[in-house]
Amino acid sequence: PAYLVSREFDTTYKEEVGNFATHFPDAHPILMLRRHDEWIESQYKRFIKNGYRKSFSEFIDLDHDKGRFDLDSLNFFGRIRFLESTFRHKPLVMLYDDLNRDPWNYIKTVANYCHATYNETEIDLKARHKSYNEKQLRFMRRVARRVPFYSIKYSKSPAVRIFLKLPFYFLRYFVLYSALLIPGKWIGNEDLIKPE
């Protein structure tokens, strides 16, 4: 049987892919790419949702490359070359826009690459895990400037780490959903990312 393993990588791309390839060098890698601006915006919003407090220009510093994400994160060609040099099979590279434009053709392409079959009636194309809205994320960033979500030191023990993270996990979602009840003028209208 064949198994499809799906994972989203950010700054740990080479480390995670390299580790996976050590165990499964014959895997057939698939890489889905988004437009650079949409991808880095999505990463920033995900970090804000998790309690990141800094501005977008501190998240990725286009002038001095001293941000949380380095500029090489936007070198998608480097990611493709890394897959080519790490696995024995040439990667399938696909575009997120193609998934949105024609999801059935996208699924067919992946299935053909994996030598798999599928039943369209068993596939639900409804969106899952939609992003939080701007108001929720602005409020989360504001709270995160007072609550140090990202600076908490956790234990090396997985069980203890989960236990220590639980209060912050619940607090994060309380903040995100309570933002829906708070008048927008209390939160302010500061852009998460300046349009320019």
C-alpha positions in Angstrom: 0.0 0.0 0.0 1.0 3.6 -0.5 0.7 6.3 2.2 0.2 10.0 1.6 1.9 12.1 4.4 1.0 15.8 4.4 3.0 18.3 6.4 3.4 22.1 6.4 7.0 23.3 6.8 8.3 26.8 7.5 11.7 27.5 9.0 12.3 23.8 9.7 12.0 22.7 6.0 15.4 21.2 5.4 15.7 19.6 8.9 12.3 17.9 8.7 12.6 16.9 5.0 16.1 15.6 5.6 15.0 13.6 8.6 12.1 12.1 6.7 14.3 11.2 3.7 16.7 9.4 6.0 14.0 6.9 6.8 12.1 7.0 3.4 14.6 7.9 0.6 12.3 6.2 -2.0 9.4 8.5 -1.2 7.9 10.5 -4.0 7.9 14.1 -2.7 5.2 16.5 -3.6 5.7 20.3 -3.1 2.8 22.7 -3.2 3.8 26.4 -3.6 1.8 29.6 -3.1 2.6 33.0 -4.4 5.4 34.4 -2.3 3.4 37.4 -0.9 0.4 35.2 -0.1 2.7 32.5 1.5 4.6 34.8 3.8 1.4 36.7 4.8 -0.2 33.3 5.7 2.9 32.4 7.8 2.8 35.7 9.6 -0.9 35.3 10.4 -0.3 31.8 11.7 2.5 33.1 14.0 0.2 35.9 15.2 -2.5 33.4 15.9 0.0 31.5 18.1 1.1 34.5 20.1 3.8 36.2 18.0 3.9 39.9 19.0 6.2 41.6 16.5 5.5 43.6 13.3 5.6 42.1 9.9 8.9 43.9 9.1 10.4 42.2 12.1 9.0 38.9 11.0 10.7 39.1 7.6 13.2 41.9 7.3 13.5 42.6 3.5 16.3 45.1 4.0 18.7 43.4 6.4 17.5 39.8 6.6 17.4 39.7 10.4 13.8 38.7 10.8 12.1 35.6 12.3 12.0 34.2 8.8 15.1 34.7 6.7 14.9 35.7 3.1 16.0 32.3 1.9 12.6 31.1 3.1 11.2 32.7 -0.1 13.7 30.9 -2.3 11.3 28.3 -3.6 13.7 27.1 -6.3 16.1 26.2 -3.5 13.4 24.0 -1.9 12.8 22.2 -5.2 16.5 21.6 -5.6 16.8 20.3 -2.0 14.0 17.7 -2.7 15.8 16.7 -5.9 19.1 16.1 -4.0 17.4 14.4 -1.0 15.1 11.9 -2.5 15.6 9.3 -5.2 12.5 10.4 -7.2 12.0 13.7 -8.9 9.5 15.8 -6.9 6.0 16.8 -8.2 5.8 20.6 -7.9 2.2 22.0 -7.8 0.7 25.5 -7.4 -1.8 26.5 -4.8 -3.7 28.6 -7.4 -4.2 25.5 -9.5 -5.8 23.8 -6.5 -8.3 26.6 -6.2 -8.9 26.9 -9.9 -9.5 23.2 -10.6 -9.4 21.0 -7.5 -10.5 17.9 -9.4 -7.6 18.1 -11.9 -5.2 18.8 -8.9 -6.4 15.6 -7.2 -6.1 13.7 -10.4 -2.5 14.9 -10.9 -1.5 13.8 -7.4 -3.3 10.5 -7.7 -1.5 9.8 -11.0 1.9 10.7 -9.5 1.2 8.3 -6.6 -0.3 5.6 -8.8 -3.4 5.8 -6.6 -7.1 5.6 -7.3 -9.9 7.6 -5.6 -13.7 8.0 -5.6 -14.9 11.5 -6.1 -18.0 10.9 -4.1 -15.9 10.3 -1.0 -14.0 13.6 -1.3 -15.3 16.7 0.4 -13.9 19.9 -1.1 -15.2 22.3 1.6 -12.5 24.5 3.1 -11.2 23.5 6.5 -9.4 25.6 9.2 -10.1 29.0 7.6 -7.9 31.8 8.9 -9.0 34.1 11.7 -10.2 37.5 10.6 -8.0 40.7 10.8 -9.8 41.9 13.9 -9.1 38.7 15.8 -5.5 38.7 14.8 -5.0 42.4 15.6 -6.4 41.7 19.1 -4.2 38.6 19.5 -1.1 40.6 18.6 -2.1 43.3 21.1 -2.6 40.8 23.9 0.6 38.9 22.9 2.6 42.1 23.6 1.6 41.7 27.2 1.5 37.9 27.5 4.8 36.3 26.5 3.4 33.3 24.6 6.7 32.8 22.6 9.1 33.4 25.4 7.8 30.7 27.8 10.5 28.0 28.5 9.2 24.5 28.3 10.4 21.2 29.6 12.3 18.7 27.4 9.8 16.0 28.5 6.9 15.8 25.9 4.3 15.0 28.6 5.4 17.9 30.8 5.6 20.2 27.8 2.0 19.5 26.8 0.9 20.1 30.4 2.7 23.5 30.6 1.4 24.6 27.2 -2.3 23.9 28.0 -3.1 27.1 29.8 -1.6 29.2 27.0 -3.4 27.1 24.4 -6.8 27.8 26.1 -5.8 31.5 26.6 -5.0 31.9 22.9 -8.4 30.6 21.7 -10.2 32.6 24.4 -8.5 35.8 23.1 -9.2 35.0 19.5 -12.9 34.3 20.0 -13.5 37.0 22.5 -12.3 39.5 19.9 -15.5 38.8 18.0 -17.4 40.3 20.8 -15.2 43.4 21.4 -16.0 46.6 19.5 -13.5 47.2 16.7 -12.7 50.7 17.9 -11.4 49.2 21.2 -9.0 47.0 19.3 -7.8 49.7 16.8 -7.4 49.5 13.1 -3.6 49.1 12.8 -2.8 47.0 9.7 -1.3 43.6 10.4 0.7 44.1 7.3 1.1 47.5 5.6 -0.2 47.2 2.0 3.0 48.5 0.5 
